[in-house]
Amino acid sequence: ALDNLPVDPERSILLSLQALSTEHTLEAENALHQSLQNSRLRKMFLGHQGPAYNVEFSPDGRQLATTGQDTTVKLWDIETGAEIQTLVGHKDQVFGVDFSPDGARLATTGYDGDVIIWDVQSGMETLRIPAHDGESVVVYFSPDGTRLVTNGLYDGKIKIFDAVTGEKLLTFTAHQAPTWHVIYSPDGTRLATASMDGTAKIWNADSGELQLVLQIPGGFTPRVGFSPDGSRLVTANENGTISVWDSHTGEDLLTIKCHKDLVIWSTFSPDGERLATASMDGTVKIFDAVTGEELILLAGHTGALFGIAFSPDGTQLASGSYDGTTRLWDLTPEKELLTLVEHTEHVYSIAYSPDGYHFASGSFDGTA
């Protein structure tokens, strides 16, 4: 068990427990204690009846919000692991979740098409917006917390609402095909959308005016992401490439052939100097965001990748996979820090706390 400790403390825990079940020895007990001390799995949250879809840390890192197929939203205390409250109000499974920048409110949306705003302290529903006639899977506060943006998954509509009154400020049809993603630019002046129609688009967030249309090479894009300074946009592409665009001119700055299958996710590092990609081929890769040079290959997952997230300081990366594991990687130097095998079904999403000391994963097994 101790031989595995430096690279995989979770496996060391399992081996120690197996040894103790065979024969209770002092050596096995000490190995278990050392493994537990080195483990980076902080908590396992049990509560949803069915898949847990999305996880989101509060801005202060003290609470975790999870959404589920069971139509509920749950708030958890990070330090104790205790369930603080269950938010009941949606009529169908819940996907999208986002804290307001000040952490006082929580926005959620799901297959019932409603956006609900909750008071985080009391757990009370403060606003309900009948946003879409069909499914919605994304909701985000604007960077200043005054507006909300949400997508109609299949009707291609993007809607922006006043985050206090619920007044609809803007509606526009972004794509003539399923719209998988919409996100604010860091300064809140623009929106980027990703669609099955083979394009990503950039819009004026106040007027809805179309500013750029980016033709995705070789298919559609499920995910877009702005660089930290908002000057570039990365698209994850169906044909195993990622593209980096000038977000103001639309110039294709860089296209990288990085995977053998669909790229599910691509994101900039916090300093904007690197790009991480996750693919259906089961690998994670790190690239130089300017030259496109491949810096690191992270292989170890046995299933397709779904989500990745840099730690706030950019030194680590978490990855979630259909193989049911969430892994934490050290990017300097290249090595796998640990494998978390707590989930029994696909990992759906992951998120870091703002301080970078915790990360959480949500799975189809109903746990976070």
Disulfide bonds with the S-S distance in Angstrom:
none
